[in-house]
Amino acid sequence: MRFLPHSRQMVRAHWRAYVALNLTYYGLVSVGMGYSLSQPGIQQQLIAAVGEAFTSTPVLATVVGAYLGRNVPLAVILTLAINLGAGAFLFITLPSCVIPFLGLLLGAYRALLWGLLLAPQGSLARPMILHSITLLLEGQGYILAMLATWISGLATLRPRAFGVQGRFQGYILGLRVTARLYPLVAFTLALAALYEALEVIYVVSRGIA
């Protein structure tokens, strides 16, 4: 927890970029939802594809087992591991270490896909409304990872603006910034995983879905 103040300082120092990322991310989610509501077949196709992935992939099948077994601690741990390791690091941060800012495009793609998949409509309206808090919390984790991508990319391309000489030094500075922000990314995704586990297990146990 002692690392969180450093993370919050980074957010405050780049609050304009943070606000812009929030508006863009949730704006794309809204656009995706709007389009999905006008074309319901898209959501059905995506849900079918996601369901197949969760049953055919051993790791994801383990997550499904934890939820169906109502094992909240295991569901939280597995959800956090996937969201932090794959969703944030592998999908947003690592690509940006190779190509600056690439994680911003990938994060935007996920936001649009989320909107298409999670639009509250038909028999899924109530579960998707309950899931909106998960969407907000988890989205914050990814937005923070995208903020690290933004700062890191700027430090690489404009090192003198960050008080260092040379793009390599800017790149290293960007990695340090990312490391300082990741405790807050992990904390936010942990909260999202806890809520998601409780929410989904509640939905399953009550037969709402």
Secondary structure by P-SEA (a helix, b strand, c coil): ccaaaaaaaaaaaaaaaaaaaaaaaaaaaaaaaaaaaacaaaaaaaaaaaaaaaaacaaaaaaaaaaaacaaaaaaaaaaaaaaacccccccccccccccaaaaaaaaaaaaaaaacccccccaaaaaaaaaaaaaaaaaaaaaaaaaaaaaaaaaacccccccccaaaaaaaaaaaaaaaaaaaaaaaaaaaaaaaaaaaaaaaaccc
